[in-house]
Amino acid sequence: MASSSNEWSNLRSVIVGRAKGSIFPYENEKVTHSIMYQEFFHEFKPHNPFPEYILQAADRELDQLGIKVQRARDVDWNKVGGYTGSMARDGLMVVGNHVIEAPYSWSCRKQEIELAFGHILADLEKDPRVRVFRARFPEGRDTIYDDDSEGSESPFAINNSRPAFDTADFIRVGNTIVGQLSHVTNPAGVDYLRERLPEGYNVQIVETKDPTAMHIDTTLLALRKGLLLYHPIKCTYESLSSYDVFKGWEILPFPIMPKHRTEPPLFMASAWLIMNVLSLGNGKVIIEENDTEFGEWLKARGMEPIYCPFRHVHSIGGSFHCATVDLIREDDDQLASDTTTAAAATSNGLIRRHLNRVRSIFRLLEAWVIRGYRS
């Protein structure tokens, strides 16, 4: 089953990536020079694995993520010339009952979904309630980086000669998919996505001020229905409030200025991964265990942070949102109905008891991972 149309309703089933075997992505130097940190340029070369201590710790961190979990396969990415199986949301999106694979712009990622997640998609294709859309890539030479092709005047590394997007350049806000153009997503890719959405869904591209744009989930965070946080350097309230999809929403700059760190290194991302969280529903939000200031802000808003170590996953290029694909979320109407029924049935409520069990599992797993680091 697949059924999910937003970023905040009760999460029931999730795909989680796997870090083992990940290597630095090797791509056209336009990409490296556009979005990577100069101090790490030398790492983005063929057959260069991430440090083993990072991969081992990252897999321990990924192993924590609970509810009903389906996992990526182990893949020797060095052997196949790929990148990673840890960032599931970069290449897969669930919209309603449609599961959509991204037509990646990066050549090193074209096999990624099939190798790491193909077994999950094959099972979903057997379900008559689900439609799975596998990516189409051009045969022969890829012109996506050519300077003389359609769209080469774009400020981004890729042109518009064929459809390309990463699904992490989009967030789901009910029947509107909010996205951005970036160094991995072009207008042809946006049209490609529109054609594969269920009836009644649409795409809204927002303007951001980000010369290194790649993935919107460190720029916008739909924390719950009616509450949007935004990166205050890349977006403005005036711009975001002009879009119909956010009419009536509380739109706030992200309340914390994250601090840069050097260990473990952030090879491919910034400290703004603090925004890359995973909502479990009912106000429960998984955040990195060191982001306690953000956790206190959530508590003041009546939400509950669930702290988990995830910094080694950060080193590979993402955080909780990047590393997961929510297969099943309850829609808001069903959630309201279930909450009312549960409250009438018992003073604690069935949903509350279920989420308390989830929270306890996370706390035990956090302690296990921390002990693993110290041993």
Secondary structure as GFF3:
##gff-version 3
##sequence-region A 1 375
A	DSSP	beta_strand	11	16	.	.	.	ID=ss1
A	DSSP	alpha_helix	29	35	.	.	.	ID=ss2
A	DSSP	three_ten_helix	38	43	.	.	.	ID=ss3
A	DSSP	alpha_helix	52	62	.	.	.	ID=ss4
A	DSSP	beta_strand	68	71	.	.	.	ID=ss5
A	DSSP	alpha_helix	77	80	.	.	.	ID=ss6
A	DSSP	three_ten_helix	88	90	.	.	.	ID=ss7
A	DSSP	beta_strand	92	95	.	.	.	ID=ss8
A	DSSP	beta_strand	98	101	.	.	.	ID=ss9
A	DSSP	three_ten_helix	107	109	.	.	.	ID=ss10
A	DSSP	alpha_helix	112	125	.	.	.	ID=ss11
A	DSSP	beta_strand	131	133	.	.	.	ID=ss12
A	DSSP	three_ten_helix	167	169	.	.	.	ID=ss13
A	DSSP	beta_strand	170	173	.	.	.	ID=ss14
A	DSSP	beta_strand	176	179	.	.	.	ID=ss15
A	DSSP	alpha_helix	187	194	.	.	.	ID=ss16
A	DSSP	beta_strand	202	205	.	.	.	ID=ss17
A	DSSP	three_ten_helix	216	218	.	.	.	ID=ss18
A	DSSP	beta_strand	220	224	.	.	.	ID=ss19
A	DSSP	beta_strand	227	230	.	.	.	ID=ss20
A	DSSP	alpha_helix	237	240	.	.	.	ID=ss21
A	DSSP	three_ten_helix	244	246	.	.	.	ID=ss22
A	DSSP	beta_strand	250	253	.	.	.	ID=ss23
A	DSSP	three_ten_helix	271	275	.	.	.	ID=ss24
A	DSSP	beta_strand	278	281	.	.	.	ID=ss25
A	DSSP	beta_strand	284	288	.	.	.	ID=ss26
A	DSSP	alpha_helix	292	300	.	.	.	ID=ss27
A	DSSP	beta_strand	304	308	.	.	.	ID=ss28
A	DSSP	alpha_helix	311	316	.	.	.	ID=ss29
A	DSSP	beta_strand	324	329	.	.	.	ID=ss30
A	DSSP	alpha_helix	332	345	.	.	.	ID=ss31
A	DSSP	alpha_helix	350	374	.	.	.	ID=ss32
###
